């Protein structure tokens, strides 16, 4: 009987040790989770970002987008013009764009170019922004190489304020990478996992193509501002 009791005690002790070790592992893994991937409950910072509309508008819409993303192009072609007409032209709302280079090196190159253009002449940034999205190939050819230094120089060739030499240098030596990395930190902070992601104040739009949802949130924010 004593022998069996000793065996039972050994089994129980082994189980207790196993549970304790497992608990330590779980707690350690929890501590190691990257907090930068969690969604923030504060509005995205637009400091240093290109702004479309009045800089002092009371409400800001932030798009987290990728110049190689077909859905981002579609959003810019369909939803954005409505926002301009209904909210931005009146000065009630402005719009900021944050680079999210999800589609590989071409996305990074496009983001570097956009940052270079914005740095050289902010007044032509939105023209470049639009023409770059317009240059996307058909969806069926989306994976074909099209964002190249040569293409980006071609797109800015009719912009006298953009130096082709400076743009080439910025792209070849990735001189605007710190600004792209700043955007990367921002999209990770706000839990952006898809493009386009649209955030109004601290509210992430569940469906960026649902214009009625966007209007409802904008109207509520503007009403709160005017109270």
Secondary structure, DSSP 8 states (H G I E B T S, - for coil): -HHHHHHHHHHHHHHHHHHHHHHHHHHHHHHTS-GGGS--SS----TTS-EES-TT-SEEEEEEE-TT-HHHHHHHHHTHHHHIIIIITTTSEEEEEEE---S-HHHHHHHHHHHHHHHH-GGGHHHHHHHHHHT---GGGTTS----HHHHHHHTTT-TTS-HHHHHHHHHTTTTHHHHHHHHHHHHHTT--SSSEEEETTEE-S-TT-HHHHHHHHHHHHHHHH-
